[in-house]
Amino acid sequence: MTKKMNDIITGIIELKIFIIVSAIGTLLCGAFLLLACRKFQWEGKNRKWIGFFYELGMADSVPLAVSLLKFFLLFSVLITGGHVELVHIILYLMLELLFLGWRGTTKGLLSDIVMGVVTTGVLVVMQLLYHYLHEIIMDGKILTVVILLGILVSINAVADIFRSGSYIMVKKGNKAHGKTKEHI
């Protein structure tokens, strides 16, 4: 029992940068939205922000939140110079499965599955390269590859956020025009 508890605590400690990045990112997103919607006017540009989040149900907010968490996880990996442990890979896989499960549509499912598998593979390669750098030899070229891989997966995470937002906007537009889920 004590070994399992130590493993859990060690996993949480390995995720500390992710937890900090998630907290700061959430606060920054909240501050941005507060400032963007502070002076609401029906004719203003900030109407789009309020319209996006207006009547956002659980089925729409969960994929968006999971996309943000995936971005924060991959960004925290980038901040640490590509330091990836098994707990990061497991958390990413769990977030990816949650994202795929809550999507609510099969449109683009195959491409999302492929990108999830590729990103997980890149995380495994980053883990191997990171440990190679620290245990065998420090090489600038390999470090550059690790950082570029981190940037690549972070860009993929940003694309996930935009895909989630796009899906929500298409779904809201179709709902406003009387189209059902089958038409999406």
C-alpha positions as CSV (number, residue, x, y, z in Angstrom):
1,M,0.0,0.0,0.0
2,T,2.8,2.4,0.8
3,K,4.5,1.7,-2.5
4,K,1.4,2.6,-4.4
5,M,0.9,5.8,-2.4
6,N,4.5,6.7,-3.1
7,D,4.0,6.1,-6.8
8,I,0.9,8.3,-6.8
9,I,2.7,11.1,-4.9
10,T,5.7,10.9,-7.3
11,G,3.4,11.1,-10.3
12,I,1.7,14.2,-8.9
13,I,5.1,15.8,-8.2
14,E,6.2,15.1,-11.8
15,L,3.1,17.0,-12.9
16,K,3.8,20.1,-10.8
17,I,4.8,22.2,-13.8
18,F,1.6,21.1,-15.6
19,I,-0.5,22.1,-12.6
20,I,1.2,25.5,-12.4
21,V,0.9,26.1,-16.1
22,S,-2.8,25.1,-16.0
23,A,-3.5,27.4,-13.1
24,I,-1.7,30.4,-14.7
25,G,-3.2,29.6,-18.1
26,T,-6.7,29.4,-16.7
27,L,-6.3,32.7,-14.8
28,L,-4.9,34.4,-18.0
29,C,-7.8,33.1,-20.1
30,G,-10.3,34.3,-17.5
31,A,-8.6,37.7,-17.3
32,F,-8.6,38.0,-21.0
33,L,-12.3,37.2,-21.3
34,L,-13.1,39.6,-18.4
35,L,-11.2,42.4,-20.2
36,A,-12.7,41.5,-23.6
37,C,-16.3,41.6,-22.3
38,R,-15.9,44.4,-19.7
39,K,-17.6,47.0,-21.7
40,F,-20.3,45.0,-23.5
41,Q,-22.1,46.7,-26.3
42,W,-24.4,45.0,-28.8
43,E,-22.7,46.7,-31.7
44,G,-19.2,46.0,-30.3
45,K,-16.6,43.3,-31.2
46,N,-16.8,41.8,-27.8
47,R,-20.3,40.5,-28.6
48,K,-18.7,37.6,-30.4
49,W,-17.0,36.4,-27.2
50,I,-20.2,36.5,-25.2
51,G,-22.1,34.8,-28.1
52,F,-19.5,32.0,-28.2
53,F,-19.9,31.1,-24.6
54,Y,-23.7,31.9,-24.3
55,E,-25.7,28.7,-23.7
56,L,-22.5,26.6,-23.9
57,G,-23.7,23.2,-22.6
58,M,-21.6,20.4,-21.0
59,A,-21.3,18.5,-24.3
60,D,-19.6,21.5,-25.8
61,S,-17.6,22.8,-22.9
62,V,-15.9,19.5,-22.0
63,P,-14.1,19.0,-25.3
64,L,-13.0,22.7,-25.2
65,A,-11.7,22.3,-21.6
66,V,-9.9,19.0,-22.4
67,S,-8.3,20.7,-25.4
68,L,-7.0,23.5,-23.2
69,L,-5.7,20.9,-20.7
70,K,-3.9,19.1,-23.5
71,F,-2.4,22.4,-24.6
72,F,-1.3,23.2,-21.0
73,L,0.2,19.7,-20.6
74,L,2.2,19.9,-23.9
75,F,3.2,23.5,-23.2
76,S,4.5,22.5,-19.8
77,V,6.6,19.8,-21.5
78,L,7.9,22.5,-23.8
79,I,8.8,24.7,-20.8
80,T,10.8,21.9,-19.2
81,G,12.8,21.4,-22.3
82,G,11.1,18.2,-23.3
83,H,11.1,16.5,-19.9
84,V,8.5,13.7,-20.4
85,E,7.8,11.0,-17.9
86,L,5.4,8.1,-18.1
87,V,2.8,10.0,-16.1
88,H,2.8,12.7,-18.8
89,I,2.1,10.2,-21.5
90,I,-0.6,8.5,-19.5
91,L,-2.3,11.8,-18.7
92,Y,-2.1,12.8,-22.4
93,L,-3.7,9.5,-23.4
94,M,-6.5,9.9,-20.9
95,L,-7.2,13.5,-22.0
96,E,-7.1,12.3,-25.7
97,L,-9.6,9.5,-24.9
98,L,-11.8,11.9,-23.0
99,F,-11.6,14.4,-25.9
100,L,-12.6,11.8,-28.5
101,G,-15.4,10.4,-26.3
102,W,-17.0,13.8,-25.7
103,R,-16.7,15.1,-29.2
104,G,-20.3,14.2,-30.1
105,T,-19.6,13.7,-33.8
106,T,-17.8,11.2,-36.0
107,K,-16.7,13.9,-38.4
108,G,-12.9,14.1,-38.4
109,L,-12.7,11.2,-35.9
110,L,-10.1,9.3,-37.9
111,S,-7.8,12.3,-38.2
112,D,-8.1,13.1,-34.5
113,I,-7.3,9.5,-33.6
114,V,-4.2,9.5,-35.9
115,M,-3.0,12.9,-34.5
116,G,-3.5,11.6,-31.0
117,V,-1.4,8.5,-31.7
118,V,1.3,10.6,-33.5
119,T,1.4,13.0,-30.6
120,T,1.7,10.2,-28.1
121,G,4.5,8.7,-30.2
122,V,6.2,12.0,-30.3
123,L,6.0,12.3,-26.5
124,V,7.6,8.8,-26.2
125,V,10.4,9.9,-28.5
126,M,10.8,13.1,-26.5
127,Q,11.1,11.0,-23.3
128,L,13.8,8.8,-24.8
129,L,15.8,11.7,-26.2
130,Y,15.5,13.7,-23.0
131,H,16.8,10.7,-21.0
132,Y,19.6,10.2,-23.6
133,L,20.6,13.8,-23.2
134,H,20.8,13.6,-19.4
135,E,22.3,10.1,-19.0
136,I,24.6,9.6,-22.0
137,I,25.7,12.8,-23.6
138,M,24.5,16.4,-23.9
139,D,24.2,17.2,-27.6
140,G,22.9,20.5,-28.9
141,K,21.4,18.9,-32.0
142,I,19.4,16.4,-30.0
143,L,18.3,19.1,-27.7
144,T,17.1,21.2,-30.7
145,V,15.2,18.2,-32.0
146,V,13.5,17.7,-28.6
147,I,12.5,21.4,-28.4
148,L,11.2,21.3,-32.0
149,L,9.2,18.2,-31.2
150,G,7.7,20.1,-28.2
151,I,6.8,23.0,-30.4
152,L,5.2,20.6,-32.9
153,V,3.0,19.0,-30.3
154,S,2.1,22.4,-28.8
155,I,1.0,23.6,-32.3
156,N,-1.1,20.4,-32.6
157,A,-2.7,21.2,-29.2
158,V,-3.6,24.8,-30.4
159,A,-5.1,23.2,-33.5
160,D,-7.3,21.0,-31.2
161,I,-8.5,24.1,-29.4
162,F,-9.4,25.7,-32.7
163,R,-11.1,22.5,-33.9
164,S,-13.2,22.4,-30.7
165,G,-14.2,26.0,-31.1
166,S,-15.0,25.5,-34.8
167,Y,-17.2,22.5,-34.0
168,I,-19.0,24.5,-31.3
169,M,-19.6,27.4,-33.7
170,V,-20.8,25.1,-36.5
171,K,-23.1,23.3,-34.1
172,K,-24.6,26.6,-32.8
173,G,-25.0,27.9,-36.3
174,N,-26.8,24.7,-37.4
175,K,-29.0,24.8,-34.2
176,A,-30.0,28.4,-35.0
177,H,-31.0,27.4,-38.5
178,G,-33.0,24.4,-37.4
179,K,-30.6,21.7,-38.5
180,T,-30.3,18.6,-36.4
181,K,-27.2,16.7,-35.2
182,E,-27.4,14.4,-38.3
183,H,-26.9,17.4,-40.6
184,I,-23.6,18.4,-38.9
